[in-house]
Amino acid sequence: KLAKESGTLVQQEVRLATTEMTQKATFASKQVGLLSLAGLIGVVASITLVAALVLGLATIIPIWLSSLVVGLALSGVALGVGLKALNSLRAMELAPKHTIQTLEDTKSWLQEQVR
């Protein structure tokens, strides 16, 4: 009976670990999406900054300043989104904490059953 219950517990632990790791992978994929967005915004910012430089040098009129402000603002947005996503990924713990705790509980329970 103990062997059967132990097998059932192990199966449950494997299911729990799978669920927990799937949740973590889903979270990580969302953060990678945000990093991609930051890259896209960075490209747009670079194009805008280049346009500002070209317009500024070509015409020497104040319109370049507005392009420059827009480009710098987009760069700031890209930096903010990118840093937020990176910080979220760095803070994420990959170990399946809940599964580890239940495994420890199961181990203690099995040790008591054997005694």
Secondary structure, 3 states (H helix, E strand, C coil): CHHHHHHHHHHHHHHHHHHHHHHHHHHHHHHHHHHHHHHHHHHHHHHHHHHHHHHHHHHCCCHHHHHHHHHHHHHHHHHHHHHHHHHHHHHCCCCCHHHHHHHHHHHHHHHHHHC
